[in-house]
Amino acid sequence: MELKINKIEDWQAVVEKIIPQLQHPILLLKGNLGAGKTTFTQFLLKNLGSEDEVSSPTYSIVNEYSSPKGKIFHFDLYRLKNIDEVYDIGIEEYLDNAYLCIIEWPEVYEEDLYGLEYHSMSILNTGESREITFE
C-alpha cells in the first residue's frame, strides 16, 4: 500500500487505512530523522483507543502505552550499536507481552526477526510531502 501525506491532518487518513491491515504484533517504522515516525505513532495510538500521551522514545529506548486491546510498546533503536544491545533491553520479553510493538530504526534488529510475522512501513520525506509504503 502506498500513501501520501501533504499536511499533518493527512496522518489520520493514513492510520484509518493501516489499522484494518494490522494483522501482526510487530510494526517496523523506517524513515530518516524528522520523517514523521513518532507523529504517525501518535495518530495510531489515539485511533487504537489509547489515552496516553505519546512521545518519542529516543532517550528511554522504549515507551509503554495502554490500549483497550493490550499493551503497546514503542521502541527507538537508533542509538543501539549492535544486536547484543537490543537483547540487553529485553526486547523478546516485550514482544511476548504486547498487543503491538512499534519499532523505529529497526535495522539493527531486523535480521533477527526472521521467522516472525511483522509489518514494515517506510516514510520518505521528500521536502514537500511524505511518501508512505506499508507492507
Secondary structure, 3 states (H helix, E strand, C coil): CEEEECCCCHHHHHHHHHHHHCCCCEEEEEECCCCCHHHHHHHHHHHCCCCCCCCCCCCCCEEEECCCCCCEEEEECCCCCCHHHHHHCCHHHHHHCCCEEEEECHHHCHHHHCCCCCEEEEEEECCCCEEEEEC
